Amino acid sequence: MSTITNGKLADILPVPRIPAVRDRLKDTPVAAPKRVLLAAPRGYCAGVDRAVIAVEKALEHFGSPVYVRKQIVHNIHVVSTLERQGAIFVDDVAEVPTGSHIVFSAHGVSPAVVSAAAERGLEAIDATCPLVTKVHREAVRFSRDNFDILLIGHAGHEEVEGTMGHAPDRTTLVNGPADVAALEVRDPDNLVWLSQTTLSVDETMETVRLLRERFPNLHNPPSDDICYATQNRQVAIKKVAEEADLVIVVGSANSSNTVRLVDVALEHGAKAAYRVDYASEIQQEWLEGMATIGVTSGASVPEVLVQEVLDDLADAGYADVQRVVTAEEDLMFSLPKELRKDVNGEADSRGLGGRTRQLDWQAK
């Protein structure tokens, strides 16, 4: 698998295969009946669906190319599919020809990026997830009210860079529990914590606990910053992991919420857990002795990739698929205002993002 950046994909990125090659995995005996525990919720969240639709509709409205700053969402299948439709992914707005249309990714951008796009005369469409925008507004408000901000998140992640850009002089990044002991702050009595939306809930709460031990007057954000979809997917995989010998998480390596699902599965009982972009990455040796396999996917993963995994596992004898449902999701977000109607100016059924993009058999 090629290395990917947070922007354009490497030229050698393999073209996604749908459907996957069948009869690759073998049905070998295990000590108990074989089954799959399929986590629900999984896959696309409302913010991801909104962002992907935004690029699709921008291509329909304005034609190819439409430029996208960074990966619209952190999934190589989604990005490469949109590239074939005419989207061009860039790392910097300076790469975009003057006057072009540019879409800001679901992870959000700093005010400096917005200004740079305006200076180049770019027509910007903001596909930032509304839950990320909420954190941006909190950063602005707390900075204005003279608070210093401890932002819990991963260095280098686009969402973190965007949030810090809204209050650069007031924000200190905390990568996790290990950072807490060395933190230095200006005023421990005028301090608030915020977080990246896609973190591990448990690790974030442990970081907050340690922060509060050091800074007893630490203020909380008005509401939890970790998004509903991240929390729901972690709760579901915890339930699955209690009974699973092996967990397979579908999603890309630069997706924070996907990577966290692997960690959460191991922490809550799974004997082994692996992340794959495609079903073809599943190894026969992973299945040896494994009777119960848990399957889930990150919040930027289309359901067709999960179905490929289920198909491959069925070839290996895991045809009994049992859904483990811990929550129902019905949240939807309006699209950016430029894209809420179709090309003829009429109402568009895709004016909301948040649909579960089901396969035909699932919709029946």
Rosetta blueprint (number, residue, H / E / L):
1 M L
2 S L
3 T L
4 I L
5 T L
6 N L
7 G L
8 K L
9 L L
10 A L
11 D L
12 I L
13 L L
14 P L
15 V L
16 P L
17 R L
18 I L
19 P L
20 A L
21 V L
22 R L
23 D L
24 R L
25 L L
26 K L
27 D L
28 T L
29 P L
30 V L
31 A L
32 A L
33 P L
34 K L
35 R E
36 V E
37 L E
38 L E
39 A E
40 A E
41 P L
42 R L
43 G L
44 Y L
45 C L
46 A H
47 G H
48 V H
49 D H
50 R H
51 A H
52 V H
53 I H
54 A H
55 V H
56 E H
57 K H
58 A H
59 L H
60 E H
61 H H
62 F H
63 G L
64 S L
65 P L
66 V E
67 Y E
68 V E
69 R E
70 K L
71 Q L
72 I L
73 V L
74 H L
75 N L
76 I H
77 H H
78 V H
79 V H
80 S H
81 T H
82 L H
83 E H
84 R H
85 Q H
86 G L
87 A E
88 I E
89 F E
90 V E
91 D L
92 D L
93 V H
94 A H
95 E H
96 V L
97 P L
98 T L
99 G L
100 S L
101 H E
102 I E
103 V E
104 F E
105 S L
106 A L
107 H L
108 G L
109 V L
110 S L
111 P H
112 A H
113 V H
114 V H
115 S H
116 A H
117 A H
118 A H
119 E H
120 R L
121 G L
122 L L
123 E E
124 A E
125 I E
126 D E
127 A L
128 T L
129 C L
130 P H
131 L H
132 V H
133 T H
134 K H
135 V H
136 H H
137 R H
138 E H
139 A H
140 V H
141 R H
142 F H
143 S H
144 R H
145 D L
146 N L
147 F L
148 D E
149 I E
150 L E
151 L E
152 I E
153 G L
154 H L
155 A L
156 G L
157 H L
158 E H
159 E H
160 V H
161 E H
162 G H
163 T H
164 M H
165 G L
166 H L
167 A L
168 P L
169 D L
170 R L
171 T E
172 T E
173 L E
174 V E
175 N L
176 G L
177 P H
178 A H
179 D H
180 V H
181 A H
182 A H
183 L L
184 E L
185 V L
186 R L
187 D L
188 P L
189 D L
190 N L
191 L E
192 V E
193 W E
194 L E
195 S E
196 Q L
197 T L
198 T L
199 L L
200 S L
201 V H
202 D H
203 E H
204 T H
205 M H
206 E H
207 T H
208 V H
209 R H
210 L H
211 L H
212 R H
213 E H
214 R H
215 F L
216 P L
217 N L
218 L L
219 H E
220 N L
221 P L
222 P L
223 S L
224 D L
225 D L
226 I L
227 C L
228 Y H
229 A H
230 T H
231 Q H
232 N H
233 R H
234 Q H
235 V H
236 A H
237 I H
238 K H
239 K H
240 V H
241 A H
242 E L
243 E L
244 A L
245 D L
246 L E
247 V E
248 I E
249 V E
250 V E
251 G L
252 S L
253 A L
254 N L
255 S L
256 S H
257 N H
258 T H
259 V H
260 R H
261 L H
262 V H
263 D H
264 V H
265 A H
266 L H
267 E H
268 H L
269 G L
270 A L
271 K L
272 A E
273 A E
274 Y E
275 R E
276 V E
277 D L
278 Y L
279 A H
280 S H
281 E H
282 I L
283 Q L
284 Q H
285 E H
286 W H
287 L H
288 E L
289 G L
290 M L
291 A L
292 T E
293 I E
294 G E
295 V E
296 T E
297 S E
298 G L
299 A L
300 S L
301 V L
302 P L
303 E H
304 V H
305 L H
306 V H
307 Q H
308 E H
309 V H
310 L H
311 D H
312 D H
313 L H
314 A H
315 D H
316 A L
317 G L
318 Y L
319 A L
320 D L
321 V E
322 Q E
323 R E
324 V E
325 V E
326 T L
327 A L
328 E L
329 E L
330 D L
331 L L
332 M L
333 F E
334 S E
335 L L
336 P L
337 K H
338 E H
339 L H
340 R L
341 K E
342 D L
343 V L
344 N L
345 G L
346 E L
347 A E
348 D L
349 S L
350 R L
351 G L
352 L E
353 G E
354 G L
355 R L
356 T L
357 R L
358 Q L
359 L L
360 D H
361 W H
362 Q H
363 A H
364 K L
